[in-house]
Amino acid sequence: MRGLRDICRPRRKRGKLPASARLAFATIGLLAIAQPCFATPLPDPEPRYEVEVSRSVMVPMRDGTRLSTDVYLPVGAERKLGAILIRLPYGKHRWYRPDRYKGAWIFAGQGFAVVVQEMRGTYQSEGRFRLNQDEKPDSEDTLDWIVRQPWSNGTVGGYGCSIMAQVQHEMARTGHPALRALIPQAAFGAETGGAQELSNLFGWTFSRGTVLYLRPPRGAPDDFWARYGDLFDPAPKLPEIDPLPILNTLPVIDMMKKAQAPANDFEHFIRALGDAPRTEWAVSDELARAVARIPTLHMNSWYDAGAARTLELFRRARALATPDSQVRHYAIIGPGQHCVGFFLGVREHTGNTVIGERDLGDARYDFRGLYNRWYRHLLEGEENGVLDMPPLQYYLMGRNEWRSAAAWPIPGTRFTKFYLHSGGQANTRLGDGLLSVAEPRDEPPDRFTYDPGFPVPTHGGQVCADCLPGAADASGDYEVALPDGAFDQSQLEMRHDVLVYTTAPLAEAVEVTGPARVVLYAASSATDTDFTAKLVDVYPDGHAYNLAEGIIRARKRTPGVIEMLTPGEVTRFDIDLQVTGNW
């Protein structure tokens, strides 16, 4: 095989050095490990108001379907209120617990109205849950309802992580005049290179994507859920499963049957995916134009599968916003995993920030104060300087500090080509694979044998640990089926079906912040296969922590075209390693 990678190197700094950088190719599988504990984050702000909650208010949509909604209001606020809208499919009862998803209590205690709504067809809301199909009209109708309330000042902001961030994009698409501010955190899904990350698709659909919910009996009063909602859970009880054996079986479309899960749309998703990309997870021109009109804090983490698309949307929306307007776009990228670090009350960073197995110092950031200033300025007109912050803030792993920049990619970035070299024996980290800026000469190809029955297991990275059954525990002290984040890859690099290419020890420290990709030239004996690539940071003691990764499904190597391989024919593959920020 022959290939190269483009990598960002804005500037060099002296200091404690990693031993080298490494690039590895393999096929993928799954591995289980325990996740470390997280301690206490920054404290919550002192509430300015007591909070009262109107629970399970049934808000009508344009087709008559009613969506169950909790409204948090500050007691004694002598003014009209800006509202923060949180739409979710996960059950709003979790937000009612101030020891769990505490964002609603924090925001309301600071003087905002907070509207937490269960999406159509989930938990207490009527209708049928159809992922990414009803969010735009339902968001528009909910915004209309909010501005009609006697406590509303006519302004609304969006908040939330994962699907709650995707829904904010749908809010933006409505063009509703009341929508004045967004904080989408960890938006976008886990499809890349034509392949779907199964812990996301299977795990999320199993644990959160059911379409089977208990409904009130015929003739029940309109306030049924307000009266009796605390007495039972409308969601079905999930069977206890070990997801890893299921994820290691074929065909994929039968996985949910093997899990004996309640009714969901998994099989529909698999059939609908086919060879078509997930367009709702793309940064389209239409999405960029919709979001560009609204001030937005674009937030994500280096170990989230959507970080690259978050930064791309930030870049494009910022370019589309007119310079003389008051619409501003900002991006904040932390060191964590999916929804880790900035989603109030869930796996927040501490003074001892450990991501996977890697100690990354103190990554705490006063997100509570930032969110409060953001909404107070944009929903209530308070002049507090929040728009004076840098356009981009990111946590530089290894250096373990927050940094800022004026744009993405970072101005001054130098894109540098590294090439793969070997004498034909790059298998394992003990092989002769070399990574350098020198162009290759006449060198023999490297070969490996892929056994589908014994694939290289996934070990950390940008997987969705919280998506798999039993993973989401707000305390942060839990064991997951499939870990995410930074883990030592050195044992996996001893497999003969992993090709490893390593630089010489670095003479000085290098900041690697930006997008990275691999251009791989390879041949296969099969008509279709997957190639994966991984960029790792090798420490002097031999620990090799994964930084970025990517995959390409061979038949989808050209966007919009399905083309099988000709066995034995050398073909070009572009593998997107997404983004990283490391020193």
C-alpha positions, 0 to 999 in steps of 0.5 A, spaced: 500 500 500 502 507 498 498 513 501 499 520 504 496 524 509 495 531 510 496 534 517 495 541 520 501 544 524 500 551 525 506 552 529 512 548 533 513 549 541 518 547 545 517 542 551 515 535 553 515 531 547 511 525 545 516 520 542 513 520 535 507 520 531 504 513 528 499 511 523 495 505 523 491 501 518 486 495 520 479 492 519 474 494 525 471 490 531 469 491 538 472 491 545 469 492 552 473 496 558 471 500 564 470 507 564 474 511 569 470 516 574 469 523 574 469 527 580 466 534 581 465 539 576 465 547 577 459 549 582 452 551 579 451 558 580 446 561 586 439 561 583 436 568 583 429 565 583 425 560 586 422 555 580 415 553 579 414 547 574 407 546 570 408 539 568 405 535 562 402 541 559 399 538 552 401 543 547 397 542 540 400 542 533 397 544 527 394 537 525 391 536 532 397 532 535 399 534 542 406 534 545 407 533 553 411 539 555 414 542 562 414 549 563 419 552 568 418 559 570 422 563 575 417 565 581 417 573 582 420 575 576 417 582 574 418 582 567 416 578 561 421 572 560 426 570 554 424 562 553 429 557 552 426 551 548 429 544 549 426 538 545 427 531 546 425 524 545 428 521 552 423 523 557 422 530 560 422 527 567 429 526 567 430 534 567 425 534 572 430 531 577 435 537 579 440 532 581 441 529 573 439 534 567 440 540 571 440 545 565 432 547 566 433 548 573 439 552 572 436 557 567 430 558 570 433 559 577 437 565 573 430 568 570 429 565 564 422 561 562 424 554 560 420 549 556 422 542 556 418 538 550 417 531 549 418 530 541 412 527 537 410 520 539 415 519 545 413 518 552 407 522 554 407 526 547 401 523 542 403 521 535 408 516 532 415 518 533 419 518 526 426 520 527 428 527 523 421 527 520 417 532 524 421 536 528 421 542 523 413 543 523 413 541 530 418 546 532 415 551 529 408 550 532 411 550 539 415 557 538 408 560 536 405 557 542 411 560 546 410 567 544 403 567 545 404 565 553 403 571 558 410 570 561 413 571 554 417 577 551 417 574 544 424 571 544 426 564 544 433 560 544 435 553 543 439 548 548 441 541 548 446 536 546 445 530 540 438 529 538 437 536 542 442 539 537 439 536 531 432 539 533 435 546 534 438 546 526 430 544 525 428 550 529 433 554 525 430 552 518 423 554 520 426 561 520 421 563 526 422 571 528 422 569 535 428 564 535 434 569 537 440 564 539 442 557 539 447 552 543 447 546 539 452 541 542 455 535 539 450 535 533 451 530 527 451 523 527 456 517 526 456 516 519 463 517 515 466 514 509 459 510 507 459 506 514 455 507 520 457 506 527 453 501 530 454 503 537 450 509 535 445 506 530 444 499 534 445 502 541 441 508 540 435 505 536 435 499 542 435 504 548 432 510 546 428 509 539 422 505 541 416 507 537 412 503 543 409 507 548 403 506 553 397 511 552 392 513 556 385 509 556 380 512 551 376 517 555 381 519 559 381 527 561 385 532 558 390 533 564 391 525 564 399 526 564 399 532 569 395 528 574 398 521 573 404 522 570 409 520 576 405 513 577 408 510 571 413 510 565 410 510 558 416 507 555 417 499 555 422 496 559 428 494 555 431 487 556 437 486 559 442 484 553 450 484 552 450 488 546 457 486 544 455 479 541 450 482 537 454 487 534 459 482 532 453 478 528 451 478 521 446 480 518 446 487 521 438 488 519 437 482 524 441 485 530 434 488 533 431 481 533 436 478 536 436 483 542 428 482 542 427 489 543 421 493 543 418 495 536 423 501 533 425 503 526 432 499 526 430 495 520 427 501 516 433 505 518 438 499 515 433 499 509 433 506 508 440 507 508 442 502 503 447 505 499 444 512 500 448 517 505 444 520 511 443 527 508 440 530 515 447 529 518 450 533 512 452 540 512 448 542 506 448 549 503 441 550 506 442 548 513 448 553 513 444 558 510 438 557 515 443 557 521 447 563 519 441 567 520 441 566 528 447 567 533 450 560 535 454 557 539 457 551 535 459 546 541 463 539 540 469 535 543 475 532 539 472 525 541 465 526 538 464 523 531 461 530 529 466 534 531 469 535 524 461 537 521 460 542 527 466 546 525 465 546 518 458 548 519 461 554 524 466 556 518 460 556 513 455 559 517 460 565 519 462 566 512 454 567 510 453 572 516 453 579 514 459 582 517 455 588 519 449 584 522 449 582 529 449 575 528 455 572 530 457 565 530 462 562 535 465 555 536 468 551 542 471 544 542 473 541 548 477 534 549 471 530 551 467 525 548 459 525 546 456 530 550 461 530 555 464 537 558 459 542 556 452 539 557 450 541 564 449 535 569 452 530 565 459 528 565 462 535 566 469 536 566 473 536 573 480 538 575 482 531 573 480 531 566 481 523 564 478 522 557 478 514 556 485 513 559 489 519 558 490 524 563 488 531 560 489 536 566 484 541 568 479 542 562 474 545 566 470 551 563 465 556 566 459 554 561 454 556 566 456 563 566 457 563 558 450 560 557 447 565 562 451 571 559 449 568 552 442 568 553 441 574 557 444 578 551 440 575 546 434 574 549 433 580 554 438 585 550 443 585 556 450 588 554 455 584 558 460 583 553 459 576 551 460 577 543 467 579 545 469 572 546 474 569 540 470 566 534 474 559 536 476 556 543 479 549 543 482 545 548 489 543 546 490 536 548 497 534 551 499 541 552 492 541 556 490 548 556 484 552 552 486 556 546 483 561 541 483 563 534 480 567 529 477 562 524 477 555 522 482 552 520 486 556 524 490 562 521 497 560 519 496 552 519 501 549 514 498 542 511 503 537 511 504 531 507 507 525 510 508 518 506 508 511 508 514 507 507 516 500 508 520 494 506 514 490 505 513 488 512 509 494 516 505 489 520 505 490 527 508 496 531 515 492 531 515 492 523 519 496 518 513 501 517 516 509 517 512 515 516 516 521 514 515 527 509 520 524 504 516 521 498 516 514 497 521 511 492 520 504 489 518 500 495 514 493 496 507 493 498 505 491 505 500 486 505 495 483 511 489 478 511 483 480 513 479 475 517 471 477 518 471 472 524 476 475 527 476 483 526 481 488 529 477 491 535 475 498 536 478 501 542 476 508 544 475 513 539 469 517 537 464 511 538 458 513 542 459 509 548 452 512 551 448 509 546 449 502 548 444 499 553 446 501 560 451 506 559 448 512 560 449 514 568 449 521 570 453 520 576 459 518 571 461 512 575 459 506 570 462 501 566 460 501 558 460 496 553 464 500 548 468 505 551 470 512 547 476 517 548 483 516 548 486 509 549 493 505 549 493 502 542 499 499 543 497 492 544 492 492 538 498 494 534 501 487 535 496 484 530 499 482 524 492 485 520 494 492 522 499 496 518 503 501 523 507 507 520 511 511 525 515 517 525 522 518 528 522 521 535 520 528 534 526 533 535 521 538 538 513 539 540 508 540 534 501 542 535 497 538 530 490 542 530 485 541 524 483 536 519 487 530 517 486 525 511 489 519 508 490 518 501 491 510 500 492 506 494 490 499 495 488 493 492 483 487 495 482 480 493 474 482 495 469 486 491 468 490 497 471 491 504 472 497 509 479 500 510 480 504 517 486 509 518 488 511 525 492 517 527 496 516 534 500 520 539 506 515 541 509 517 548 516 516 550 514 510 555 510 507 549 503 508 550 500 510 543 493 514 544 488 515 539 487 522 536 483 521 530 480 516 526 476 514 519 473 509 515 472 508 508 467 503 505 470 501 498 464 501 494 462 508 496 469 511 495 466 516 490 461 520 493 454 519 490 457 513 486 456 505 488 462 502 484 465 495 486 472 493 486 476 489 481 479 484 485 487 485 485 486 492 482 490 498 485 485 503 487 485 510 491 481 511 497 480 517 501 479 516 508 477 522 512 480 522 519 476 528 521 479 533 526 483 533 532 487 538 537 493 535 540 500 537 542 
